[in-house]
Amino acid sequence: MHQQALNVLGQPLQSCSLQPLTGFYRDGCCNTGPDDRGRHIVCIEATAGFLEFSRQRGNDLSTPRPEYSFPGVKPGERWCLCAERFVEALLAGHAPQVVLTSTHEDVLDRLSLETLVAYALDRP
């Protein structure tokens, strides 16, 4: 299903976070597949500002949800974010930084590599 997934640099997709465990498949990677309707493919490093922006938009990533084994995301932690949420944050001036080596190449259908590089923690 996710074998040979590539990142936006055309290299093998690297892990985004094991603490907290992220990814649509909760495998630590921003892998995607046909059942991932939200396209959780952008590896971000959360900031307090971004987390508050996301909460205000109806996607509270910072509150723990033990019933879903979700510890909540804290500033400084990495998380596989939905592509559209990243675009929304970008347009609103709240885009978090991204990890290119851990961001799935499918996001290039929605965002340019140049835009991602501008927000990259790991510039090529």
C-alpha positions as CSV (number, residue, x, y, z in Angstrom):
1,M,0.0,0.0,0.0
2,H,2.7,2.6,1.0
3,Q,5.7,0.8,-0.4
4,Q,8.2,3.1,-2.3
5,A,6.4,6.3,-1.1
6,L,8.5,9.3,-2.1
7,N,8.9,12.7,-0.6
8,V,8.7,16.1,-2.4
9,L,12.4,15.8,-3.2
10,G,11.9,12.5,-5.0
11,Q,13.6,10.5,-2.3
12,P,12.2,7.8,0.0
13,L,9.7,9.2,2.4
14,Q,11.2,9.6,5.9
15,S,9.4,9.3,9.2
16,C,7.7,12.5,10.5
17,S,7.1,11.6,14.1
18,L,6.9,8.6,16.4
19,Q,6.2,10.8,19.5
20,P,3.4,11.6,19.1
21,L,2.7,8.8,16.6
22,T,1.4,10.5,13.5
23,G,0.2,9.7,10.0
24,F,-3.1,8.6,8.7
25,Y,-2.0,5.0,9.2
26,R,-0.3,5.9,12.6
27,D,3.0,4.5,11.2
28,G,5.0,7.7,11.9
29,C,5.0,8.6,8.2
30,C,2.9,10.9,6.1
31,N,1.8,8.0,3.9
32,T,-1.5,8.2,2.0
33,G,-3.8,5.9,0.2
34,P,-7.4,5.8,-1.2
35,D,-8.9,5.7,2.3
36,D,-7.1,8.9,3.4
37,R,-9.7,11.4,2.2
38,G,-8.0,14.2,4.2
39,R,-4.6,13.6,2.5
40,H,-2.5,13.8,5.7
41,I,0.7,14.3,3.7
42,V,2.4,17.4,5.0
43,C,4.9,16.9,7.8
44,I,4.8,20.1,9.9
45,E,6.4,21.3,13.1
46,A,3.6,22.7,15.2
47,T,3.7,26.2,16.7
48,A,1.4,27.6,19.3
49,G,0.1,30.0,16.7
50,F,-0.7,27.4,14.2
51,L,-2.3,25.1,16.8
52,E,-4.6,28.0,17.9
53,F,-5.4,28.8,14.2
54,S,-6.3,25.1,13.6
55,R,-8.5,25.0,16.7
56,Q,-10.3,28.1,15.7
57,R,-11.0,26.5,12.3
58,G,-12.6,23.4,14.0
59,N,-9.6,21.1,14.0
60,D,-8.3,21.0,17.6
61,L,-5.0,19.2,17.4
62,S,-3.7,20.2,20.8
63,T,-6.4,18.7,23.1
64,P,-5.7,15.1,24.1
65,R,-8.4,12.6,23.0
66,P,-7.6,9.4,25.0
67,E,-10.6,7.6,23.4
68,Y,-8.7,7.8,20.1
69,S,-5.3,7.2,21.6
70,F,-4.5,10.8,20.6
71,P,-2.1,12.6,23.1
72,G,-2.6,16.0,21.5
73,V,0.1,17.9,19.6
74,K,2.3,20.4,21.4
75,P,4.4,23.3,20.0
76,G,7.6,21.9,18.6
77,E,6.2,18.5,17.8
78,R,5.8,17.2,14.3
79,W,2.6,16.0,12.8
80,C,1.2,14.8,9.4
81,L,-1.2,17.6,8.4
82,C,-3.9,17.5,5.8
83,A,-2.8,19.2,2.6
84,E,-5.9,21.5,2.6
85,R,-5.3,22.6,6.2
86,F,-1.8,23.6,5.3
87,V,-3.0,25.6,2.3
88,E,-5.7,27.3,4.5
89,A,-3.0,28.2,7.1
90,L,-0.7,29.5,4.4
91,L,-3.4,31.7,2.9
92,A,-4.2,33.1,6.4
93,G,-0.6,33.8,7.3
94,H,-0.3,31.0,9.9
95,A,1.5,28.2,8.0
96,P,3.9,26.2,10.1
97,Q,7.3,25.0,8.9
98,V,7.5,21.8,7.0
99,V,9.9,18.9,6.9
100,L,10.5,18.2,3.2
101,T,12.1,14.8,3.6
102,S,8.9,13.6,5.5
103,T,6.3,15.4,3.2
104,H,4.7,13.1,0.7
105,E,5.1,13.9,-3.0
106,D,1.4,13.9,-3.6
107,V,1.2,17.4,-2.1
108,L,2.9,18.7,-5.2
109,D,-0.5,18.4,-6.9
110,R,-1.7,21.2,-4.7
111,L,1.5,23.2,-3.8
112,S,4.7,24.1,-5.6
113,L,8.0,22.8,-4.3
114,E,9.1,26.5,-4.1
115,T,6.3,27.2,-1.7
116,L,7.2,24.3,0.5
117,V,10.9,25.1,0.4
118,A,10.0,28.6,1.7
119,Y,8.6,27.0,4.8
120,A,11.1,24.2,5.1
121,L,13.1,23.3,8.2
122,D,15.3,21.1,6.0
123,R,16.1,23.2,2.9
124,P,17.7,21.2,0.1
